[in-house]
Amino acid sequence: MAGLLMILAAVAAMAFVRPWLLYRISPPPSREPFAGSLYRIGSAWIAERYVHAPKATVICMHGFCESPRYFTRHYSDPDIQLILLTSGDYHLALAGAEERCAAWASVPPAPVGSIEYDAGILVQALEHLPEASHVRVHGHSRGGAVVLEAAAMRPELFRGVEVVLEAPVLPQGRLRQPVTGPLLWLLPFLLPLWQWLPIPPLGSARWGALDDPHKRELIATMPFNGRRAVTLLANIGSIMRWMQERDPGIYRNLDQAVVLVPSDDRVLDPHAMRRSASGRVRVVEVETSHFVLLDQPAAVPPLAAQPAAAAPRGGEE
């Protein structure tokens, strides 16, 4: 009887503490210097490295529990106008940019934490900021779904735009391991443990090789990027709902796109990725972990040397 009472008391204590853990602000991650402009839209951020007469514009959308730092080393060329998005209710992992107001900015009507919310931010970045004739939009993991959703919202903005979907969340895709209800309930308790031990020995294979100090640092900051556990729960729920509900017909909104499918993806199911994208867009299989850009950056197609003129921004004819 005493044991049962202790168990009930523990469950009651967890139920009492869980709401606090859900909305507790996580410690911010380490930040990286970034020279440029910063636009806040709702609870999301757009950072722009402005370049006079850039040779290309690259817009990047990071994945679940990631940050824009995922892309900065690969797109370090100072002749690229680099535009980095930070998901709604995530910590800003860039330091030094000058915050500016934008008359065109409007808060998306979708819930914070949803793919649709971040897609609404991406649409605004693509419509108002590119300066180069050649534009690339690069989404990793959950960011791939954000790119596809943005293209569904405003397909005219993607005319002439090169799209890279790297290890992406796709229509009718699957997680490598299903997320159960009990695990979701426990996530607010597990997040502080993950922050305490960001790269646990058990399960470390999902990250792939960690010999590169830069990659290791980015993986170690993952549990700190989301500001609150409730937002991470919203992210997970949105990913699972979006994969089930979205039809592969969404690819028709892309003019030119490549899907990079990692053979050793321990986060998303590569077989489901191939099944979703094959015959609809170009599919390239890569022998890497889920983090293609960090493992094998040469697998990402180079920016076109002499790009054709892009379609006018803002849907103008």
C-alpha positions as CSV (number, residue, x, y, z in Angstrom):
1,M,0.0,0.0,0.0
2,A,2.8,2.4,0.9
3,G,4.5,1.7,-2.5
4,L,1.3,2.5,-4.3
5,L,0.9,5.7,-2.4
6,M,4.4,6.7,-3.3
7,I,3.8,6.0,-7.0
8,L,0.6,8.0,-6.9
9,A,2.4,10.9,-5.2
10,A,5.2,10.8,-7.8
11,V,2.7,10.9,-10.6
12,A,0.8,13.8,-9.0
13,A,4.1,15.7,-8.5
14,M,5.0,15.2,-12.2
15,A,1.6,16.3,-13.3
16,F,2.0,19.5,-11.2
17,V,5.5,20.2,-12.4
18,R,4.9,19.4,-16.1
19,P,3.0,22.7,-16.9
20,W,5.9,24.7,-15.5
21,L,8.5,22.7,-17.5
22,L,6.4,23.1,-20.7
23,Y,6.6,26.9,-20.6
24,R,10.0,27.3,-18.9
25,I,12.5,29.2,-21.1
26,S,15.5,27.1,-21.9
27,P,19.0,28.5,-21.6
28,P,20.0,30.1,-24.9
29,P,22.6,28.4,-27.1
30,S,26.0,29.8,-28.0
31,R,25.7,32.6,-30.7
32,E,27.7,33.2,-33.8
33,P,28.7,36.6,-35.1
34,F,26.6,37.7,-38.1
35,A,27.0,41.0,-39.8
36,G,23.8,42.2,-41.4
37,S,20.2,43.1,-40.8
38,L,17.7,41.4,-38.6
39,Y,13.9,41.4,-38.9
40,R,11.6,40.1,-36.2
41,I,8.2,38.9,-37.4
42,G,6.0,37.6,-34.6
43,S,8.2,35.1,-32.7
44,A,10.4,34.3,-35.7
45,W,13.5,36.0,-37.1
46,I,14.9,36.8,-40.5
47,A,18.6,37.6,-40.7
48,E,20.0,39.1,-43.9
49,R,23.7,39.4,-44.9
50,Y,23.4,42.1,-47.4
51,V,25.8,42.2,-50.3
52,H,26.0,44.9,-53.0
53,A,25.4,43.3,-56.4
54,P,25.4,39.7,-55.0
55,K,26.1,36.8,-57.4
56,A,23.3,34.8,-55.8
57,T,20.7,35.0,-53.0
58,V,20.3,31.9,-50.7
59,I,17.4,31.6,-48.3
60,C,17.9,28.9,-45.6
61,M,15.3,27.2,-43.3
62,H,16.7,25.0,-40.6
63,G,15.3,21.8,-39.1
64,F,13.7,20.7,-35.8
65,C,15.9,21.8,-32.8
66,E,18.4,23.3,-35.1
67,S,19.5,26.9,-35.8
68,P,20.5,29.0,-38.8
69,R,24.1,28.2,-37.8
70,Y,23.6,24.9,-39.6
71,F,24.1,26.8,-43.0
72,T,26.6,29.6,-42.3
73,R,29.9,27.7,-42.9
74,H,28.6,26.3,-46.3
75,Y,27.4,29.6,-47.5
76,S,30.3,31.8,-46.2
77,D,31.1,33.3,-49.6
78,P,30.8,37.1,-49.0
79,D,29.4,37.5,-52.6
80,I,26.2,35.6,-51.5
81,Q,23.3,37.5,-50.1
82,L,22.5,35.0,-47.3
83,I,19.1,35.1,-45.7
84,L,18.6,32.9,-42.6
85,L,15.3,32.1,-41.0
86,T,14.8,31.2,-37.3
87,S,11.7,29.2,-36.5
88,G,9.0,30.7,-34.4
89,D,9.8,30.7,-30.6
90,Y,13.4,29.6,-31.1
91,H,16.4,31.4,-29.6
92,L,18.2,33.7,-32.0
93,A,21.6,32.0,-32.4
94,L,23.2,34.9,-34.4
95,A,24.8,38.0,-32.7
96,G,25.8,41.4,-34.0
97,A,23.1,42.0,-36.7
98,E,21.2,45.3,-36.6
99,E,17.5,44.9,-35.9
100,R,15.3,46.8,-38.4
101,C,11.6,47.4,-39.0
102,A,10.1,46.1,-42.2
103,A,6.8,47.7,-43.5
104,W,6.0,44.5,-45.3
105,A,6.3,42.3,-42.2
106,S,3.1,40.6,-41.0
107,V,2.6,37.8,-38.4
108,P,1.4,34.6,-40.0
109,P,-2.1,33.5,-38.9
110,A,-1.0,29.9,-38.2
111,P,-0.1,28.7,-34.7
112,V,3.5,29.2,-33.5
113,G,5.4,26.0,-33.8
114,S,3.6,24.8,-36.9
115,I,5.1,24.3,-40.4
116,E,2.6,26.8,-41.7
117,Y,3.8,29.5,-39.4
118,D,7.4,29.3,-40.5
119,A,6.3,28.9,-44.1
120,G,4.5,32.3,-43.8
121,I,7.8,33.8,-42.7
122,L,9.7,32.2,-45.6
123,V,7.2,33.6,-48.1
124,Q,7.8,37.1,-46.8
125,A,11.6,36.7,-47.0
126,L,11.4,35.4,-50.6
127,E,8.9,38.1,-51.7
128,H,10.8,41.1,-50.3
129,L,14.5,40.5,-49.8
130,P,16.3,38.8,-52.7
131,E,18.6,41.1,-54.7
132,A,20.3,38.6,-57.0
133,S,18.9,37.2,-60.3
134,H,19.7,33.7,-59.1
135,V,17.8,32.6,-56.0
136,R,18.2,29.3,-54.0
137,V,15.9,28.2,-51.2
138,H,17.5,25.5,-49.0
139,G,15.6,23.6,-46.4
140,H,16.9,20.9,-44.1
141,S,14.8,18.3,-42.4
142,R,11.6,20.0,-41.0
143,G,12.8,23.0,-43.1
144,G,12.1,21.0,-46.2
145,A,8.4,20.8,-45.3
146,V,8.5,24.5,-44.6
147,V,9.8,25.2,-48.1
148,L,7.2,23.0,-49.7
149,E,4.4,24.6,-47.7
150,A,5.6,28.1,-48.7
151,A,5.6,27.0,-52.3
152,A,2.0,25.8,-51.9
153,M,1.1,29.2,-50.4
154,R,2.7,31.3,-53.1
155,P,3.8,29.2,-56.1
156,E,4.4,32.2,-58.2
157,L,7.3,33.2,-56.0
158,F,9.1,30.0,-56.7
159,R,9.2,30.4,-60.5
160,G,12.8,30.4,-61.5
161,V,13.9,29.6,-57.9
162,E,16.3,26.7,-57.3
163,V,15.2,24.5,-54.3
164,V,17.4,22.2,-52.3
165,L,15.5,19.9,-50.0
166,E,18.1,18.2,-47.7
167,A,17.0,15.1,-45.8
168,P,13.6,16.6,-45.8
169,V,10.3,16.0,-44.1
170,L,8.1,15.2,-47.1
171,P,4.5,14.3,-47.9
172,Q,3.7,10.8,-46.9
173,G,7.1,10.6,-45.2
174,R,7.8,8.8,-41.9
175,L,10.0,9.2,-38.8
176,R,12.6,6.5,-38.5
177,Q,11.2,5.7,-35.1
178,P,7.6,6.5,-34.2
179,V,7.0,9.0,-31.4
180,T,4.6,7.6,-28.9
181,G,2.1,9.4,-26.7
182,P,3.9,8.6,-23.4
183,L,7.2,9.9,-24.9
184,L,5.5,13.2,-25.9
185,W,4.0,13.5,-22.4
186,L,7.5,13.0,-20.9
187,L,9.3,15.4,-23.3
188,P,9.3,18.4,-20.8
189,F,11.1,16.2,-18.3
190,L,13.5,14.7,-20.9
191,L,14.5,18.1,-22.3
192,P,16.5,19.2,-19.2
193,L,18.2,15.8,-19.2
194,W,19.1,16.3,-22.9
195,Q,20.5,19.7,-22.1
196,W,22.6,18.2,-19.3
197,L,24.0,15.6,-21.6
198,P,23.5,16.9,-25.2
199,I,25.3,13.9,-26.9
200,P,24.5,10.9,-24.8
201,P,26.6,7.7,-25.5
202,L,23.5,5.7,-26.1
203,G,21.8,6.6,-29.3
204,S,24.7,8.8,-30.5
205,A,24.7,6.9,-33.9
206,R,21.8,9.0,-35.0
207,W,24.1,12.0,-35.4
208,G,26.6,10.2,-37.7
209,A,30.3,10.9,-37.3
210,L,31.2,13.6,-34.8
211,D,34.9,14.0,-35.7
212,D,34.3,17.5,-37.1
213,P,34.4,20.0,-34.1
214,H,31.9,22.3,-35.9
215,K,29.4,19.6,-36.4
216,R,29.8,18.4,-32.9
217,E,29.2,21.9,-31.5
218,L,26.0,22.3,-33.6
219,I,24.7,18.9,-32.4
220,A,25.5,19.8,-28.8
221,T,23.5,23.1,-29.1
222,M,20.3,21.3,-30.4
223,P,18.5,20.9,-27.1
224,F,19.0,24.7,-26.4
225,N,17.7,26.1,-29.7
226,G,13.9,25.9,-29.0
227,R,12.9,28.4,-26.3
228,R,10.2,26.2,-24.7
229,A,9.3,22.5,-24.5
230,V,5.7,23.4,-25.6
231,T,7.1,24.7,-28.9
232,L,9.0,21.5,-29.5
233,L,5.9,19.5,-28.9
234,A,4.0,21.8,-31.4
235,N,6.8,21.2,-33.9
236,I,6.6,17.4,-33.5
237,G,2.8,17.4,-33.8
238,S,2.9,19.6,-36.8
239,I,5.5,17.4,-38.5
240,M,3.5,14.2,-38.0
241,R,0.2,15.9,-39.1
242,W,1.8,17.5,-42.2
243,M,3.4,14.3,-43.4
244,Q,0.1,12.4,-43.1
245,E,-2.1,15.2,-44.6
246,R,0.0,16.6,-47.4
247,D,-0.3,15.1,-50.9
248,P,2.8,14.6,-53.1
249,G,1.0,16.8,-55.6
250,I,2.6,19.7,-53.7
251,Y,5.8,19.2,-55.7
252,R,4.2,20.7,-58.7
253,N,4.7,24.2,-57.1
254,L,8.5,23.8,-57.6
255,D,10.2,24.9,-60.8
256,Q,13.5,23.2,-60.2
257,A,14.3,21.1,-57.1
258,V,16.6,18.4,-55.8
259,V,15.9,16.1,-52.9
260,L,19.0,14.8,-51.1
261,V,18.2,11.5,-49.5
262,P,20.8,10.2,-46.9
263,S,21.3,6.5,-46.9
264,D,22.1,6.4,-43.2
265,D,19.3,8.7,-42.0
266,R,18.5,7.8,-38.4
267,V,15.9,10.6,-38.0
268,L,13.6,10.2,-41.0
269,D,12.9,7.1,-43.1
270,P,15.0,7.4,-46.4
271,H,12.7,4.8,-48.1
272,A,9.7,7.0,-47.5
273,M,11.6,10.0,-48.8
274,R,12.4,8.3,-52.0
275,R,8.9,7.0,-52.5
276,S,7.5,10.5,-51.9
277,A,9.8,12.4,-54.3
278,S,10.8,9.9,-57.0
279,G,9.3,10.7,-60.4
280,R,8.2,14.2,-59.2
281,V,11.6,16.0,-58.6
282,R,15.2,15.0,-58.9
283,V,16.3,12.7,-56.2
284,V,20.0,12.2,-55.3
285,E,21.0,9.5,-52.8
286,V,24.0,10.4,-50.5
287,E,25.9,8.1,-48.2
288,T,25.7,10.3,-45.1
289,S,23.8,10.7,-41.9
290,H,20.7,13.0,-41.6
291,F,23.1,16.0,-41.6
292,V,24.2,15.9,-45.3
293,L,25.6,19.5,-45.3
294,L,27.8,18.8,-42.4
295,D,29.0,15.3,-43.4
296,Q,29.4,15.7,-47.2
297,P,29.0,19.4,-48.2
298,A,30.1,18.5,-51.8
299,A,26.8,16.6,-52.2
300,V,24.9,19.9,-52.2
301,P,24.7,21.1,-55.8
302,P,26.9,24.2,-56.4
303,L,25.3,27.5,-57.1
304,A,24.9,28.1,-60.9
305,A,27.9,30.0,-62.3
306,Q,25.8,31.8,-64.9
307,P,22.2,31.7,-63.7
308,A,19.3,32.7,-65.8
309,A,17.2,35.7,-64.8
310,A,14.8,34.8,-62.0
311,A,11.1,35.6,-62.1
312,P,10.2,39.0,-60.8
313,R,9.6,39.1,-57.0
314,G,6.3,39.6,-55.4
315,G,4.3,37.7,-58.1
316,E,4.7,40.6,-60.7
317,E,4.3,39.7,-64.3
